[in-house]
Amino acid sequence: MTGLERYQSQRHRSVAIARAMLAAAFLATSFFAACFIAMAQDQSAATGQDVIFARKTLMNSMCDKMMEIENMIAFVGINLNRVHAHGDAISVMLMALPHLFPPSSNQWKPDADRDPVTDTFASPDLWTAFPDFYRQAAAASRSAHAMSRADGIDDVKMHARELRIACDSCHALYLEDP
């Protein structure tokens, strides 16, 4: 077995272990969440603004990771391990993102004085075309996942370009200008 094959084998094993641990943590968290719900936890405490803040936080994290990838491509040089980690994280975040757009967070009001932290800039069109938004997030997630598995610099560049186009296209359709 060559050094590269050994490295790839170890990486795949590490990824599998990390995913198994994440799945176990998710199941444990789900179990405890179900217990709290069963004890009649008052979920009315979470407001539409809370979920807007949560999705903005998630979007900022994805943007930071994508910016680092694009900076590596343009200026620094590509670190495949870092790109793989960022691509994997972005992929997972994009799978979760549509679930942070419940109908109660459809609060866009034109010409309103908005708080940039807790008020939405999501277009009301997002909720009327939610299946399209969901498909776009899933497609972007697949691009990020492919980038997390890229074998070389050209593959990274191709998948980063795909992901940037997917993000920009979705924002063009479903993001209001502040």
ROLO-780748 format. One record per residue (C-alpha): x, y, z; chain; residue number from 0. Coordinates in nm, 2 decimals. Layout:
REM residues N
<node <X,Y,Z>,'A',NUM>
...
END
This chain:
REM residues 178
<node <0.00,0.00,0.00>,'A',0>
<node <0.14,0.34,-0.10>,'A',1>
<node <0.17,0.63,0.13>,'A',2>
<node <-0.12,0.81,-0.05>,'A',3>
<node <-0.34,0.50,-0.03>,'A',4>
<node <-0.26,0.46,0.35>,'A',5>
<node <-0.34,0.83,0.40>,'A',6>
<node <-0.67,0.80,0.21>,'A',7>
<node <-0.76,0.49,0.40>,'A',8>
<node <-0.69,0.66,0.73>,'A',9>
<node <-0.88,0.97,0.63>,'A',10>
<node <-1.19,0.76,0.53>,'A',11>
<node <-1.17,0.58,0.86>,'A',12>
<node <-1.14,0.91,1.05>,'A',13>
<node <-1.44,1.05,0.86>,'A',14>
<node <-1.64,0.74,0.93>,'A',15>
<node <-1.56,0.75,1.30>,'A',16>
<node <-1.64,1.13,1.31>,'A',17>
<node <-1.98,1.07,1.14>,'A',18>
<node <-2.06,0.78,1.38>,'A',19>
<node <-1.98,1.00,1.68>,'A',20>
<node <-2.19,1.28,1.53>,'A',21>
<node <-2.48,1.04,1.47>,'A',22>
<node <-2.46,0.92,1.83>,'A',23>
<node <-2.45,1.27,1.96>,'A',24>
<node <-2.75,1.36,1.74>,'A',25>
<node <-2.94,1.06,1.87>,'A',26>
<node <-2.86,1.14,2.23>,'A',27>
<node <-2.96,1.50,2.17>,'A',28>
<node <-3.28,1.39,2.00>,'A',29>
<node <-3.36,1.16,2.29>,'A',30>
<node <-3.32,1.44,2.55>,'A',31>
<node <-3.51,1.68,2.33>,'A',32>
<node <-3.80,1.43,2.31>,'A',33>
<node <-3.79,1.39,2.69>,'A',34>
<node <-3.82,1.76,2.73>,'A',35>
<node <-4.11,1.79,2.48>,'A',36>
<node <-4.28,1.50,2.66>,'A',37>
<node <-4.26,1.70,2.98>,'A',38>
<node <-4.46,1.97,2.81>,'A',39>
<node <-4.18,2.22,2.75>,'A',40>
<node <-4.31,2.56,2.65>,'A',41>
<node <-4.18,2.61,2.30>,'A',42>
<node <-4.37,2.93,2.26>,'A',43>
<node <-4.06,3.10,2.41>,'A',44>
<node <-3.88,3.07,2.07>,'A',45>
<node <-3.99,3.36,1.85>,'A',46>
<node <-3.97,3.42,1.48>,'A',47>
<node <-3.68,3.65,1.55>,'A',48>
<node <-3.50,3.37,1.73>,'A',49>
<node <-3.51,3.15,1.43>,'A',50>
<node <-3.41,3.44,1.20>,'A',51>
<node <-3.11,3.50,1.42>,'A',52>
<node <-3.02,3.13,1.41>,'A',53>
<node <-3.03,3.11,1.03>,'A',54>
<node <-2.83,3.43,1.00>,'A',55>
<node <-2.57,3.28,1.23>,'A',56>
<node <-2.56,2.96,1.02>,'A',57>
<node <-2.53,3.16,0.70>,'A',58>
<node <-2.25,3.37,0.84>,'A',59>
<node <-2.06,3.05,0.93>,'A',60>
<node <-2.11,2.91,0.58>,'A',61>
<node <-1.99,3.24,0.43>,'A',62>
<node <-1.68,3.24,0.65>,'A',63>
<node <-1.59,2.89,0.53>,'A',64>
<node <-1.66,2.97,0.17>,'A',65>
<node <-1.46,3.29,0.19>,'A',66>
<node <-1.16,3.10,0.32>,'A',67>
<node <-1.19,2.85,0.04>,'A',68>
<node <-1.21,3.13,-0.22>,'A',69>
<node <-0.92,3.31,-0.07>,'A',70>
<node <-0.71,2.99,-0.08>,'A',71>
<node <-0.80,2.96,-0.45>,'A',72>
<node <-0.72,3.32,-0.53>,'A',73>
<node <-0.43,3.40,-0.31>,'A',74>
<node <-0.28,3.15,-0.07>,'A',75>
<node <-0.28,2.81,-0.23>,'A',76>
<node <-0.52,2.53,-0.17>,'A',77>
<node <-0.50,2.32,0.14>,'A',78>
<node <-0.70,2.01,0.05>,'A',79>
<node <-0.75,1.90,0.41>,'A',80>
<node <-0.90,2.24,0.50>,'A',81>
<node <-1.11,2.25,0.18>,'A',82>
<node <-1.24,1.90,0.26>,'A',83>
<node <-1.33,2.00,0.61>,'A',84>
<node <-1.50,2.33,0.51>,'A',85>
<node <-1.69,2.16,0.22>,'A',86>
<node <-1.82,1.89,0.45>,'A',87>
<node <-1.93,2.15,0.71>,'A',88>
<node <-2.10,2.37,0.45>,'A',89>
<node <-2.28,2.06,0.30>,'A',90>
<node <-2.43,1.97,0.64>,'A',91>
<node <-2.53,2.33,0.71>,'A',92>
<node <-2.70,2.36,0.37>,'A',93>
<node <-2.90,2.05,0.45>,'A',94>
<node <-3.02,2.21,0.77>,'A',95>
<node <-3.08,2.56,0.64>,'A',96>
<node <-3.43,2.52,0.48>,'A',97>
<node <-3.56,2.39,0.82>,'A',98>
<node <-3.48,2.74,0.96>,'A',99>
<node <-3.74,2.90,0.75>,'A',100>
<node <-4.07,2.81,0.93>,'A',101>
<node <-4.38,3.02,0.81>,'A',102>
<node <-4.36,3.22,1.14>,'A',103>
<node <-4.03,3.37,1.02>,'A',104>
<node <-4.19,3.52,0.70>,'A',105>
<node <-4.17,3.87,0.84>,'A',106>
<node <-4.04,4.08,0.55>,'A',107>
<node <-4.20,4.43,0.54>,'A',108>
<node <-4.08,4.67,0.26>,'A',109>
<node <-3.95,5.00,0.38>,'A',110>
<node <-3.95,4.89,0.75>,'A',111>
<node <-3.67,4.99,0.99>,'A',112>
<node <-3.51,4.65,1.03>,'A',113>
<node <-3.26,4.52,1.29>,'A',114>
<node <-2.98,4.36,1.09>,'A',115>
<node <-2.94,4.09,1.35>,'A',116>
<node <-3.30,3.97,1.42>,'A',117>
<node <-3.51,4.09,1.13>,'A',118>
<node <-3.54,3.90,0.81>,'A',119>
<node <-3.42,3.99,0.46>,'A',120>
<node <-3.57,3.67,0.32>,'A',121>
<node <-3.82,3.74,0.04>,'A',122>
<node <-4.18,3.64,0.09>,'A',123>
<node <-4.13,3.45,-0.24>,'A',124>
<node <-3.93,3.20,-0.05>,'A',125>
<node <-4.24,3.07,0.13>,'A',126>
<node <-4.46,3.07,-0.18>,'A',127>
<node <-4.19,2.87,-0.37>,'A',128>
<node <-4.05,2.67,-0.08>,'A',129>
<node <-4.01,2.34,-0.28>,'A',130>
<node <-3.78,2.53,-0.52>,'A',131>
<node <-3.58,2.68,-0.23>,'A',132>
<node <-3.55,2.34,-0.07>,'A',133>
<node <-3.42,2.19,-0.40>,'A',134>
<node <-3.17,2.47,-0.44>,'A',135>
<node <-3.04,2.42,-0.09>,'A',136>
<node <-3.01,2.04,-0.16>,'A',137>
<node <-2.82,2.10,-0.49>,'A',138>
<node <-2.58,2.35,-0.32>,'A',139>
<node <-2.53,2.09,-0.04>,'A',140>
<node <-2.44,1.83,-0.30>,'A',141>
<node <-2.18,2.07,-0.46>,'A',142>
<node <-2.03,2.14,-0.12>,'A',143>
<node <-2.02,1.76,-0.05>,'A',144>
<node <-1.85,1.70,-0.38>,'A',145>
<node <-1.59,1.97,-0.30>,'A',146>
<node <-1.53,1.79,0.03>,'A',147>
<node <-1.43,1.49,-0.17>,'A',148>
<node <-1.23,1.67,-0.44>,'A',149>
<node <-0.91,1.49,-0.54>,'A',150>
<node <-0.72,1.79,-0.67>,'A',151>
<node <-0.70,2.16,-0.72>,'A',152>
<node <-0.90,2.17,-1.04>,'A',153>
<node <-1.18,1.97,-0.88>,'A',154>
<node <-1.18,2.21,-0.58>,'A',155>
<node <-1.20,2.51,-0.82>,'A',156>
<node <-1.48,2.35,-1.02>,'A',157>
<node <-1.69,2.26,-0.71>,'A',158>
<node <-1.63,2.60,-0.54>,'A',159>
<node <-1.75,2.77,-0.86>,'A',160>
<node <-2.06,2.55,-0.87>,'A',161>
<node <-2.13,2.63,-0.50>,'A',162>
<node <-2.08,3.00,-0.55>,'A',163>
<node <-2.32,3.00,-0.84>,'A',164>
<node <-2.58,2.80,-0.64>,'A',165>
<node <-2.55,3.05,-0.35>,'A',166>
<node <-2.57,3.36,-0.57>,'A',167>
<node <-2.87,3.22,-0.77>,'A',168>
<node <-3.06,3.14,-0.45>,'A',169>
<node <-2.99,3.48,-0.31>,'A',170>
<node <-3.09,3.65,-0.63>,'A',171>
<node <-3.43,3.48,-0.60>,'A',172>
<node <-3.50,3.48,-0.23>,'A',173>
<node <-3.31,3.76,-0.07>,'A',174>
<node <-3.45,4.12,-0.05>,'A',175>
<node <-3.21,4.41,-0.07>,'A',176>
<node <-3.17,4.58,0.26>,'A',177>
END
